[in-house]
Protein backbone atom coordinates (compact mmCIF):
# COMPACT_ATOMS: atom_id res chain seq x y z
CA UNK A 1 0.00 0.00 0.00
CA UNK A 2 1.17 3.49 -0.84
CA UNK A 3 0.51 5.45 2.36
CA UNK A 4 0.96 9.00 1.10
CA UNK A 5 -2.36 10.82 1.37
CA UNK A 6 -4.09 7.89 3.08
CA UNK A 7 -6.16 8.43 6.25
CA UNK A 8 -4.74 6.36 9.11
CA UNK A 9 -6.56 6.13 12.46
CA UNK A 10 -4.54 5.03 15.50
CA UNK A 11 -6.20 4.27 18.84
CA UNK A 12 -4.31 4.74 22.09
CA UNK A 13 -2.11 7.28 20.31
CA UNK A 14 -1.36 9.72 23.13
CA UNK A 15 1.72 7.89 24.38
CA UNK A 16 3.91 4.83 24.00
CA UNK A 17 3.57 2.65 20.93
CA UNK A 18 0.49 4.50 19.66
CA UNK A 19 2.34 7.81 19.66
CA UNK A 20 5.16 6.21 17.66
CA UNK A 21 2.74 4.63 15.19
CA UNK A 22 1.16 8.02 14.56
CA UNK A 23 4.54 9.64 13.96
CA UNK A 24 5.76 6.89 11.65
CA UNK A 25 2.62 7.01 9.51
CA UNK A 26 3.02 10.79 9.35
CA UNK A 27 6.52 10.30 7.99
CA UNK A 28 5.02 8.21 5.21
CA UNK A 29 2.89 11.16 4.19
CA UNK A 30 -0.37 9.87 5.65
CA UNK A 31 -3.08 12.01 7.21
CA UNK A 32 -3.17 10.66 10.75
CA UNK A 33 -6.13 10.56 13.11
CA UNK A 34 -4.95 10.14 16.71
CA UNK A 35 -7.42 8.94 19.32
CA UNK A 36 -7.12 8.31 23.05
CA UNK A 37 -9.13 8.47 26.26
CA UNK A 38 -6.58 10.90 27.78
CA UNK A 39 -7.61 14.15 26.11
CA UNK A 40 -4.88 16.36 27.58
CA UNK A 41 -2.03 14.02 26.63
CA UNK A 42 -3.62 13.37 23.23
CA UNK A 43 -3.79 17.07 22.39
CA UNK A 44 -0.20 17.55 23.52
CA UNK A 45 1.06 14.68 21.33
CA UNK A 46 -1.00 15.80 18.33
CA UNK A 47 0.18 19.38 18.75
CA UNK A 48 3.82 18.30 18.69
CA UNK A 49 3.30 16.49 15.39
CA UNK A 50 1.39 19.42 13.89
CA UNK A 51 4.24 21.73 14.86
CA UNK A 52 6.49 19.55 12.74
CA UNK A 53 4.26 20.10 9.71
CA UNK A 54 2.31 16.83 9.77
CA UNK A 55 -1.41 16.50 9.03
CA UNK A 56 -2.81 15.29 12.33
CA UNK A 57 -6.33 15.23 13.78
CA UNK A 58 -7.16 14.36 17.39
CA UNK A 59 -10.35 12.81 18.78
CA UNK A 60 -10.70 11.97 22.47
CA UNK A 61 -13.02 9.09 23.36
CA UNK A 62 -13.07 5.71 25.08
CA UNK A 63 -12.86 2.74 22.68
CA UNK A 64 -14.74 0.57 25.18
CA UNK A 65 -17.83 2.71 24.48
CA UNK A 66 -19.39 1.25 21.31
CA UNK A 67 -21.59 4.26 20.61
CA UNK A 68 -18.59 6.59 20.99
CA UNK A 69 -16.66 4.49 18.46
CA UNK A 70 -19.45 4.82 15.90
CA UNK A 71 -19.93 8.55 16.56
CA UNK A 72 -16.22 9.20 16.17
CA UNK A 73 -16.03 7.10 13.00
CA UNK A 74 -18.77 9.23 11.45
CA UNK A 75 -17.07 12.47 12.53
CA UNK A 76 -13.79 11.35 11.03
CA UNK A 77 -15.47 10.45 7.72
CA UNK A 78 -17.11 13.89 7.57
CA UNK A 79 -14.19 15.99 8.84
CA UNK A 80 -11.12 14.13 7.54
CA UNK A 81 -12.30 11.53 5.02
CA UNK A 82 -12.81 7.77 4.77
CA UNK A 83 -10.35 5.80 6.90
CA UNK A 84 -7.95 3.70 4.83
CA UNK A 85 -5.98 2.14 7.69
CA UNK A 86 -7.21 1.36 11.20
CA UNK A 87 -4.58 0.61 13.83
CA UNK A 88 -6.18 -0.93 16.91
CA UNK A 89 -3.49 -0.20 19.45
CA UNK A 90 -5.22 0.97 22.65
CA UNK A 91 -4.47 -1.39 25.52
CA UNK A 92 -4.10 -1.63 29.28
CA UNK A 93 -2.76 -4.24 31.66
CA UNK A 94 -2.89 -5.38 35.28
CA UNK A 95 -0.15 -7.89 36.04
CA UNK A 96 -1.45 -9.68 39.09
CA UNK A 97 -2.16 -13.32 39.79
CA UNK A 98 -5.49 -14.48 38.41
CA UNK A 99 -6.96 -15.05 41.88
CA UNK A 100 -5.91 -11.54 42.96
CA UNK A 101 -7.30 -9.62 39.99
CA UNK A 102 -10.04 -7.15 40.95
CA UNK A 103 -13.26 -7.47 39.00
CA UNK A 104 -12.82 -3.97 37.58
CA UNK A 105 -9.39 -4.86 36.16
CA UNK A 106 -10.64 -8.02 34.47
CA UNK A 107 -13.60 -6.24 32.94
CA UNK A 108 -11.66 -3.12 31.98
CA UNK A 109 -8.89 -5.06 30.22
CA UNK A 110 -11.45 -6.96 28.19
CA UNK A 111 -13.45 -3.81 27.43
CA UNK A 112 -10.44 -1.88 26.13
CA UNK A 113 -8.14 -4.57 24.74
CA UNK A 114 -10.78 -6.74 23.08
CA UNK A 115 -14.16 -5.05 22.81
CA UNK A 116 -12.45 -1.81 21.78
CA UNK A 117 -10.93 -3.63 18.81
CA UNK A 118 -14.27 -5.17 17.85
CA UNK A 119 -16.22 -1.90 18.12
CA UNK A 120 -13.67 -0.01 16.02
CA UNK A 121 -13.73 -2.68 13.32
CA UNK A 122 -17.52 -2.66 13.28
CA UNK A 123 -17.52 1.14 13.03
CA UNK A 124 -14.94 1.46 10.23
CA UNK A 125 -14.54 -1.77 8.27
CA UNK A 126 -18.00 -1.81 6.57
CA UNK A 127 -17.07 1.42 4.78
CA UNK A 128 -13.77 -0.16 3.69
CA UNK A 129 -15.71 -3.11 2.29
CA UNK A 130 -18.04 -0.78 0.36
CA UNK A 131 -15.02 0.98 -1.14
CA UNK A 132 -13.23 -2.31 -1.84
CA UNK A 133 -10.04 -1.34 -0.03
CA UNK A 134 -8.66 -0.87 3.46
CA UNK A 135 -6.31 -2.29 6.03
CA UNK A 136 -6.73 -3.14 9.71
CA UNK A 137 -3.83 -3.66 12.11
CA UNK A 138 -4.65 -5.36 15.40
CA UNK A 139 -1.79 -5.00 17.85
CA UNK A 140 -1.76 -8.29 19.72
CA UNK A 141 1.21 -9.78 21.60
CA UNK A 142 3.33 -12.80 22.35
CA UNK A 143 0.93 -12.89 25.33
CA UNK A 144 -1.73 -13.91 22.82
CA UNK A 145 0.22 -17.03 21.94
CA UNK A 146 0.51 -18.56 25.41
CA UNK A 147 -0.52 -17.72 28.95
CA UNK A 148 2.09 -16.36 31.35
CA UNK A 149 2.01 -16.15 35.13
CA UNK A 150 0.61 -12.87 36.50
CA UNK A 151 -0.52 -11.84 33.03
CA UNK A 152 -3.59 -14.05 32.80
CA UNK A 153 -6.13 -11.27 32.32
CA UNK A 154 -4.03 -9.51 29.71
CA UNK A 155 -3.20 -12.77 27.92
CA UNK A 156 -6.90 -13.61 27.69
CA UNK A 157 -7.60 -10.35 25.84
CA UNK A 158 -4.76 -10.93 23.40
CA UNK A 159 -5.85 -14.53 22.70
CA UNK A 160 -9.25 -13.04 21.89
CA UNK A 161 -7.73 -10.39 19.62
CA UNK A 162 -5.85 -12.97 17.58
CA UNK A 163 -8.89 -15.22 17.33
CA UNK A 164 -11.26 -12.56 16.08
CA UNK A 165 -8.69 -11.24 13.62
CA UNK A 166 -8.25 -14.70 12.10
CA UNK A 167 -12.03 -15.00 11.85
CA UNK A 168 -12.75 -11.65 10.19
CA UNK A 169 -9.84 -12.10 7.77
CA UNK A 170 -11.50 -15.29 6.52
CA UNK A 171 -14.94 -13.69 6.43
CA UNK A 172 -13.74 -10.77 4.30
CA UNK A 173 -11.47 -12.70 1.96
CA UNK A 174 -11.67 -11.12 -1.49
CA UNK A 175 -13.28 -7.92 -0.18
CA UNK A 176 -10.19 -5.78 -0.67
CA UNK A 177 -9.76 -5.32 3.09
CA UNK A 178 -6.57 -6.74 4.59
CA UNK A 179 -5.66 -7.54 8.19
CA UNK A 180 -2.37 -7.63 10.06
CA UNK A 181 -1.68 -9.16 13.47
CA UNK A 182 1.31 -7.64 15.25
CA UNK A 183 2.88 -9.69 18.04
CA UNK A 184 5.55 -7.81 20.01
CA UNK A 185 7.50 -9.35 22.87
CA UNK A 186 8.57 -7.25 25.87
CA UNK A 187 8.43 -3.65 24.63
CA UNK A 188 10.06 -0.85 26.63
CA UNK A 189 7.15 1.61 26.75
CA UNK A 190 6.49 1.72 30.50
CA UNK A 191 3.39 -0.47 30.28
CA UNK A 192 5.32 -3.28 31.97
CA UNK A 193 7.47 -1.09 34.19
CA UNK A 194 9.48 -3.05 36.73
CA UNK A 195 9.19 -6.39 34.93
CA UNK A 196 12.29 -8.54 34.58
CA UNK A 197 12.95 -9.71 31.05
CA UNK A 198 13.97 -13.41 30.85
CA UNK A 199 17.55 -13.88 29.73
CA UNK A 200 16.42 -15.61 26.53
CA UNK A 201 15.09 -12.30 25.21
CA UNK A 202 15.47 -8.56 25.79
CA UNK A 203 13.46 -5.37 25.91
CA UNK A 204 12.33 -4.49 22.41
CA UNK A 205 12.92 -0.99 21.06
CA UNK A 206 9.41 0.45 20.57
CA UNK A 207 10.66 2.41 17.57
CA UNK A 208 11.72 -0.78 15.82
CA UNK A 209 8.37 -2.43 16.57
CA UNK A 210 6.50 0.56 15.17
CA UNK A 211 8.64 0.60 12.03
CA UNK A 212 7.89 -3.11 11.54
CA UNK A 213 4.16 -2.40 11.89
CA UNK A 214 4.19 0.30 9.23
CA UNK A 215 6.23 -1.91 6.91
CA UNK A 216 3.72 -4.75 7.45
CA UNK A 217 0.92 -2.48 6.22
CA UNK A 218 2.91 -1.43 3.16
CA UNK A 219 3.71 -5.06 2.32
CA UNK A 220 0.27 -6.43 3.30
CA UNK A 221 1.60 -8.99 5.77
CA UNK A 222 -0.98 -11.03 7.65
CA UNK A 223 1.10 -11.43 10.81
CA UNK A 224 4.45 -10.29 12.15
CA UNK A 225 6.37 -11.15 15.31
CA UNK A 226 8.97 -8.94 17.03
CA UNK A 227 11.36 -10.53 17.88
CA UNK A 228 10.62 -13.05 15.15
CA UNK A 229 12.34 -16.17 16.51
CA UNK A 230 11.31 -15.93 20.16
CA UNK A 231 7.63 -15.25 19.53
CA UNK A 232 7.35 -17.95 16.88
CA UNK A 233 9.12 -20.44 19.14
CA UNK A 234 6.65 -19.81 21.95
CA UNK A 235 3.72 -20.18 19.54
CA UNK A 236 5.18 -23.41 18.15
CA UNK A 237 5.74 -24.97 21.56
CA UNK A 238 2.23 -24.11 22.73
CA UNK A 239 0.85 -25.44 19.44
CA UNK A 240 2.28 -28.86 20.25
CA UNK A 241 -0.50 -29.18 22.86
CA UNK A 242 2.07 -29.99 25.55
CA UNK A 243 1.42 -27.20 28.06
CA UNK A 244 3.35 -28.86 30.89
CA UNK A 245 6.47 -28.82 28.73
CA UNK A 246 6.04 -25.08 28.21
CA UNK A 247 5.39 -24.63 31.95
CA UNK A 248 8.68 -26.38 32.69
CA UNK A 249 10.61 -24.27 30.17
CA UNK A 250 9.04 -21.03 31.40
CA UNK A 251 9.99 -21.92 34.98
CA UNK A 252 13.51 -22.92 33.95
CA UNK A 253 13.98 -19.63 32.07
CA UNK A 254 12.25 -17.51 34.76
CA UNK A 255 9.52 -16.42 32.36
CA UNK A 256 6.90 -17.29 34.97
CA UNK A 257 8.55 -14.83 37.40
CA UNK A 258 9.09 -11.94 35.00
CA UNK A 259 6.07 -9.97 36.29
CA UNK A 260 6.79 -10.46 40.00
CA UNK A 261 8.25 -6.93 40.18
CA UNK A 262 5.80 -5.19 37.82
CA UNK A 263 4.82 -1.70 38.98
CA UNK A 264 1.34 -0.35 38.40
CA UNK A 265 1.12 3.18 37.00
CA UNK A 266 -1.75 4.72 38.95
CA UNK A 267 -1.38 8.05 37.16
CA UNK A 268 -2.90 6.91 33.87
CA UNK A 269 -6.63 7.62 33.36
CA UNK A 270 -7.64 4.09 32.38
Phi, psi and omega in degrees: 000134171276120188270344182299124179086350181285152176266119182242123179254126181241123176271155182062042190264004184285336184206176172057221183298319181300319178298319179292319178301315180301314181297317182291325175290326175300318180298335178277358179092011180280157170267116191255131174256116180260132178231151178190160177279337181270094188296318182297313180291325178297312181296324178296312181296317180295321179297321179298320180288323177297321180298338179268005174094009181272153176273104185229139176233141184239134178225119181265122175194170182258118183294344178284349179266105185301316181297323179294323177299315181291320178298316181293320178302318180292318178299317181296317178301319183282323188264335182241314182136173179300139181281127179267326181226126174252125176248102176280101186240335185305133180197151177225165180215159172215105188266074175236162178301148183307317183287348180257356183290126176294152179303319182299321181295316181298313180293318184293320177299317180292321181296318182277307189287329182249299182300325178301321177294316182296313182298320180293323176294317179295328182282329189246328186292323179305323178291324176298318180297318179298324180275347179077019178200151179158166181214136178240130174248122175252111181283109181256232183178160168300335178293348175269000179260330178201149178288149179225141182307137179064019173228018187304314181296317179293315179302319181301320180292324182283327170302315181296319180298316179295317182298315183286331177292317176300320182293311184290330176298319178291320182296326185254020177302129180086001182276345185095355178259127182251159182226141177232130172261129178246123183243090175279159171271226178281111183253133184278073179246354183100345181297327179244042181304133178092345181293152177256120182283128177303149186294346179282351180221194180205167175297133179271138176291117182301330178297320179292321179296317181295319177298321178295323179296312180298318179296325179296323177293314181298325183261002178057052178271137183284331181200138174229154180231135180225108004282148188298309187292312185299314183293318180293325178296316178299315180297320180295314182295320178292328180292345177286354181060040176233068187299328180293329176296316179294321176303315181297314181294319179297322178291318180299322184265005179068018176297321183288356178243007185294333182261009181299331184251015179301142181244123179286135176265100183280356183274352182271137185278061183255000000 
